[in-house]
Structure formats: structure tokens, C-alpha cells
């Protein structure tokens, strides 16, 4: 259980971090507007579909890429949305860094494979 206790402490530290607090505040503000909230959801869904196509070795459709571009242009006009995406990016970077640190703990010694 010790590992889970530490993981819970880490989760609490993240929730108390300035990066998370900024992200949460901006998300609440941006999502308070139903139209903006729906645009962000459409934008993220389209991005996810495009990423899925790339991962499957396919090119996303032109229509999908046009949709991403058009919605993105509309969202960029809203300063709070731009700040929200920036805060979200910072938070994702932190989580990715933590994931890498944890992943590095599982590095296998592959030195025996060297010539």
C-alpha cells in the first residue's frame, strides 16, 4: 500500500500546484460559456480523430483538417481560451515528465546486448 499512498500524495501535490490551480480556474471560466465549451469539445474530438488516423498510418480527411483549422481560428480569438490551452499544455507537460520519471524506474539493463 505504500506505493499507492505515495501516488495519492503526488496527486494531492499536483492538485495544490500553481499550474493546476491556474488550469482549473481557466477551465471553469471558459467552460461556463456553453458555446465556448462546445467548440472546445468539438476541437478536441476532431484533433483526437486526426491523431487516430495518423496512428493508423492514414491521412486524416481534408474535411477533418479544415474543421480543426476553422474551430482553432475561432477559439484563438478568445484570450481566455488561449490562456486555458496554455495552462492545459503546462499541466500535460508536468504529467508527461512525471510519467517519464516513473517509466525510467523500469529501465531494463540491456548492456548485455552491446557488442
N, C-alpha and C positions, 0 to 999 in steps of 0.2 A: 504493500500500500504506500510505501514511502515515495515511490516514483510518481504515483497519482497525486499525492499531497503536494509534491514539488510542482507538478504540472498545474494544479489548481492555484498555487501561489503565483506561478508565472502568468496564468490567465488573469489573475487579480491585478498583478503589476501592469499588464497591458491595459486593462480597463482604467487604471488610475494614471496612465501616462498622458502627457500633454497631447501627444499625437492622436490618441484615441478620443480624448475629450473634444479636441477640435473637430475630428471626423464626425463624431456623434452629434455635436451641436449643429454643424453644417448640414448633415443629413436630415436632421429633424426640421430645420428651416426650409430646406429645398423640397423635402417630401410633403411639407404642409400644403403646398400648392399641387392640387390633383393633376393639373395639366402637365406641369413640370415632372412630377413623379411618373406619370405615364410615358412621357417622352424618354426619360432616363431608362425606364424598364424596356421600352422598345429598342433603344440604342444598345443596351447591354445584351438583349436577346439576339439582336442582329449580329453583334460582334461575336457572340458565342457560336452562332450558326456558321459564321465565316471561319472561325478558328477550327470548328469541327470539320469543315470542308478541307481546310489546309492539312489537318492531321490525317485525314483520309486520303491525302495525296491528290486532292481535286482543287480546282479553282472555284472560289465562290462565284455565284452568278453575278452578272453585271448589275442586275436589279438590286440584289442584296447590297452590293458595294455602294451603289448610288444611294440606297436608303440610309446606310451608315453615314455617308458623307453629308447628306441633307439634314438628317437629325443632328449630327455633330455640329454642323454650322449653326443651327438654331440654338442648340444648347450653349455654344460658345458665347452667344450674345448676353447670357445671364452670368454676371460676375460671381454670384454665389454658387452657381453650378460649377463654374471653372474652379473656384476655390474648393468645392466639395470633391471634385475629381482629383485635385492636387492632394488633398488630405487623405483620400482613399488610396492614392498611389503610395504616399509615405507609409501608411499603415500596412499595405501589402508588402512593401519593401522590408519592413521590420519583421513581419511574419515569415517572409521568404528567407531572411537572414537567420532567424531562429531555426527554421526548418533545416537550413544548410548546416548550422552548428550541430543540431541533433543528428542529422544524417552523417556528418563526419565521424561521429562516435561509432558508427557501424562500418567504417572502412575496413575492408579485409586486407590482410598483408598479402600483397601479390608480388612481393620481391622475388619469390622463388621462380616466377615466370620470366625474369630477366635473364638474358644470355650471359 
